[in-house]
Amino acid sequence: MKDKTFVDTNVFIYAYSKTEPEKKNIALEILKNKNGKIGVNP
């Protein structure tokens, strides 16, 4: 059984950042994880 990974919403914000290039690169590496899934609660 695989463990679930939770990602803070700030990771998504930094993925589009134009003023924080270092944090953007880190966020993009986190989001490139092929095993991840995004869940949304209504």
MDTraj code that builds the backbone (N, CA, C; nanometers):
import mdtraj as md
import numpy as np

residues = "MET LYS ASP LYS THR PHE VAL ASP THR ASN VAL PHE ILE TYR ALA TYR SER LYS THR GLU PRO GLU LYS LYS ASN ILE ALA LEU GLU ILE LEU LYS ASN LYS ASN GLY LYS ILE GLY VAL ASN PRO".split()
xyz = np.array([
    [0.0846, -0.1186, 0.0000],
    [0.0000, 0.0000, 0.0000],
    [0.0887, 0.1245, 0.0000],
    [0.0588, 0.2174, -0.0868],
    [0.1366, 0.3405, -0.0952],
    [0.0832, 0.4441, 0.0024],
    [0.1752, 0.5191, 0.0589],
    [0.1353, 0.6270, 0.1478],
    [0.0859, 0.7461, 0.0673],
    [-0.0076, 0.8202, 0.1238],
    [-0.0575, 0.9418, 0.0604],
    [0.0351, 1.0572, 0.0944],
    [0.0493, 1.1489, 0.0024],
    [0.1310, 1.2670, 0.0247],
    [0.0424, 1.3888, 0.0160],
    [0.0540, 1.4759, 0.1145],
    [-0.0227, 1.5990, 0.1142],
    [0.0704, 1.7141, 0.0794],
    [0.0237, 1.8020, -0.0075],
    [0.1033, 1.9157, -0.0516],
    [0.0325, 2.0438, -0.0098],
    [0.1053, 2.1304, 0.0556],
    [0.0506, 2.2588, 0.0983],
    [0.0175, 2.3443, -0.0241],
    [-0.0866, 2.4249, -0.0135],
    [-0.1270, 2.5094, -0.1269],
    [-0.0187, 2.6084, -0.1681],
    [0.0717, 2.6430, -0.0765],
    [0.1796, 2.7347, -0.1130],
    [0.2676, 2.6770, -0.2233],
    [0.2776, 2.5464, -0.2315],
    [0.3570, 2.4846, -0.3376],
    [0.2980, 2.5209, -0.4737],
    [0.1674, 2.5213, -0.4842],
    [0.1027, 2.5580, -0.6104],
    [0.1246, 2.7062, -0.6424],
    [0.1193, 2.7896, -0.5402],
    [0.1420, 2.9331, -0.5603],
    [0.2841, 2.9573, -0.6095],
    [0.3813, 2.8959, -0.5431],
    [0.5213, 2.9159, -0.5826],
    [0.5508, 2.8576, -0.7203],
    [0.4773, 2.7581, -0.7626],
    [0.4991, 2.7000, -0.8951],
    [0.4755, 2.8028, -1.0062],
    [0.3990, 2.9053, -0.9779],
    [0.3703, 3.0106, -1.0766],
    [0.4389, 3.1424, -1.0435],
    [0.5257, 3.1414, -0.9437],
    [0.5900, 3.2640, -0.8975],
    [0.6858, 3.3216, -1.0015],
    [0.6802, 3.4527, -1.0162],
    [0.7740, 3.5228, -1.1038],
    [0.8798, 3.5962, -1.0218],
    [0.8595, 3.6024, -0.8904],
    [0.9510, 3.6779, -0.8045],
    [1.0354, 3.5890, -0.7131],
    [1.0062, 3.4603, -0.7082],
    [1.0786, 3.3668, -0.6213],
    [1.1286, 3.2474, -0.7047],
    [1.2300, 3.2688, -0.7894],
    [1.2728, 3.1610, -0.8798],
    [1.3231, 3.0351, -0.8090],
    [1.3907, 3.0500, -0.6951],
    [1.4406, 2.9321, -0.6240],
    [1.3248, 2.8488, -0.5693],
    [1.2271, 2.9166, -0.5093],
    [1.1105, 2.8455, -0.4561],
    [1.0270, 2.7868, -0.5698],
    [1.0238, 2.8554, -0.6830],
    [0.9511, 2.8042, -0.7991],
    [1.0107, 2.6717, -0.8446],
    [1.1431, 2.6655, -0.8531],
    [1.2085, 2.5422, -0.8962],
    [1.1821, 2.4274, -0.7995],
    [1.1849, 2.4560, -0.6710],
    [1.1560, 2.3530, -0.5707],
    [1.0113, 2.3055, -0.5842],
    [0.9195, 2.3992, -0.5985],
    [0.7774, 2.3641, -0.6120],
    [0.7532, 2.2785, -0.7356],
    [0.8170, 2.3141, -0.8456],
    [0.7981, 2.2368, -0.9684],
    [0.8529, 2.0952, -0.9539],
    [0.9632, 2.0792, -0.8831],
    [1.0170, 1.9457, -0.8595],
    [0.9203, 1.8626, -0.7751],
    [0.8608, 1.9243, -0.6762],
    [0.7627, 1.8535, -0.5928],
    [0.6433, 1.8097, -0.6775],
    [0.5958, 1.8988, -0.7639],
    [0.4766, 1.8687, -0.8433],
    [0.5041, 1.7714, -0.9582],
    [0.6295, 1.7507, -0.9926],
    [0.6641, 1.6560, -1.0992],
    [0.6567, 1.5110, -1.0533],
    [0.6364, 1.4887, -0.9246],
    [0.6257, 1.3540, -0.8708],
    [0.5122, 1.2806, -0.9425],
    [0.5456, 1.1775, -1.0132],
    [0.4473, 1.1058, -1.0964],
    [0.3472, 1.0240, -1.0155],
    [0.3752, 1.0014, -0.8885],
    [0.2858, 0.9199, -0.8060],
    [0.1799, 1.0022, -0.7338],
    [0.1850, 1.1337, -0.7489],
    [0.0935, 1.2189, -0.6761],
    [-0.0440, 1.2277, -0.7389],
    [-0.1403, 1.2610, -0.6568],
    [-0.2772, 1.2861, -0.7015],
    [-0.3254, 1.4109, -0.6315],
    [-0.4138, 1.4829, -0.6960],
    [-0.4687, 1.6035, -0.6373],
    [-0.6123, 1.5780, -0.5979],
    [-0.6430, 1.6050, -0.4737],
    [-0.7800, 1.5877, -0.4254],
    [-0.8382, 1.7230, -0.3882],
    [-0.9664, 1.7404, -0.4165],
    [-1.0341, 1.8654, -0.3856],
    [-1.1600, 1.8334, -0.3057],
    [-1.1740, 1.9016, -0.1927],
    [-1.2952, 1.8850, -0.1139],
    [-1.3903, 1.9990, -0.1452],
    [-1.5166, 1.9660, -0.1755],
    [-1.6126, 2.0730, -0.2070],
    [-1.6470, 2.1584, -0.0865],
])
top = md.Topology()
chain = top.add_chain()
for i, resn in enumerate(residues, 1):
    res = top.add_residue(resn, chain, resSeq=i)
    for name in ("N", "CA", "C"):
        top.add_atom(name, md.element.get_by_symbol(name[0]), res)
traj = md.Trajectory(xyz[None], top)
